[in-house]
Amino acid sequence: MALRDTESMSIWEHLKELRGRLLKALVALGVTTVASFALAQRFLDLLAVPVGGLQNLQAIDITEGIGVFMRVALLSGLILAMPVIVYQLLMFVLPGLTPGEKKWIYMAVPVASLLFLSGVVFAYLVMLPTAVPFLLTFLNVPTNPRISTYINFVTNLMFWIGISFETPLLSFILAKLKIITAAALLKQWRVAIVVIAVIAAAATPTVDPVNMALLMAPLFALYLLSVLLAKIAR
C-alpha cells in the first residue's frame, strides 16, 4: 500500500485519518479489555498481595466490587493493547518521516511496551511492598482499607510509574528527529533533578524521604539513559 502524500492532504483529511487511527486504537483497547475479564480476578489477587490479600480489604457500597473489577480489567486491557495504540499513533506520523527515521519508529513500538511493563513491575515489586506497610502502620492505628480506595491507589501508582519509564524512548525519538540533543539534556541536569523530585513527591504514596528516594533513583537513572540514547540517536 502506498503511503499517503502528506503535503497534498487537507487539514480535514488529516483529522479524518487521525480519527480512524484513534478508532482502531479504541477498538483494540475494547477487545483486550473484554479478554481481560477472564483474568481480572487473578489480577485482583496479585494487586492485593502487598496488603495481605483481599480478605484484608472491605467493600462498603453495593457496586464497589464490580467497579473495582472493571477498573482492573480496563488497566490490564490497556497494558495488552499498548503495542497497538503506540503503533496506530506512530503510523499517523510515519509518512512524514524519512526511511531512516521510520526504521527507528518501528523499533519504538515493542520498546515502548517493554518500558511501560518495566515501570509497572518496578512499582509492584519495589514501591508497593515498601509503601503499603508504612501507610497501614502509620500512627499505629488499625486500618482496613476499602477495596476501591486501595485498588485506585495501586493502579494509579503502577500506571504513572509505567508512563515515566517511557522517558528514554521519548528522548531517543526526539533526538532522532533533531528536536533535542544530548548536550542540551545534560546541561539541564539540575533542572531535571528538581522536576524528578516534584514528580516523585506527587507520585509517591507516602511523604517519607525513603519512598521518594526509591522513586527518584530510577527516574534519574532513566534521565541519564535518555542522555545516552539521545547521543546515540544523533
Steps between C-alpha positions, in 0.01 A plus 500: 500500500643834402553755770284810488637829369495709816567827318190466278263408784267762641456561871166315488666197339762501775228517764308221328802272502577587861143409590542167322824426683347587837196286420723199428687559826171517692377179334822324602456631855142374506598153379785462749282634783228245427765227481636620835171422674614136521822607677374790713443286810857368486631854453298612802658224709846614388429868570380411851824318591670813647204551737490134603224380268144594410378384841667809651292734285136597538223622270239747623296595194294232327662574160852535636607146412393515136651847462838372619471196272437724198788732587746210523370354172542841331855544629606152391329561165696824461827318566415228247388754239803727547689368191197561276434845647862608457510355147186686388623832636841457339349396167326836491844666508701249294427621143649838583834346600801382302560124452778508759276668755221251430730211586562640847131574552406140416750379760342734755173304514625187684747708703222731622297201616801348675583825680142546616489144636836557672356802680191305605714214634729745683202664671357162599822336623684800648266790575190323635671254740665799666216752488200287598635369835611853590154643431318221682710534817522880508404635847440137606133536406330177377416550134265295281505677162202507266566287196418786261737740677780245511467385137475860375813588692693194374395525136565876483849451639580214262361684197691826553824324587457301178450824305810656658710206381426608141731802541813346340308391192337842464840669527645265238219573252521877556878489454459291184262764367762766587274671753729455802867416555689307765704811584185701567362226727826467690528876545161506674574222751432728797158588362441131439568419866247760612239369255568141609462600865163663424384191307616271781320711759178489296516131410640360824216379724685596819671820610812341648833559320576126475211433263575817304859386459381160380325676213749780438794262453355308203353818351841668503656184357239517222597864442865403460395220267302758303818707458690193380228401252476857372874487437468170313205630300695802372 
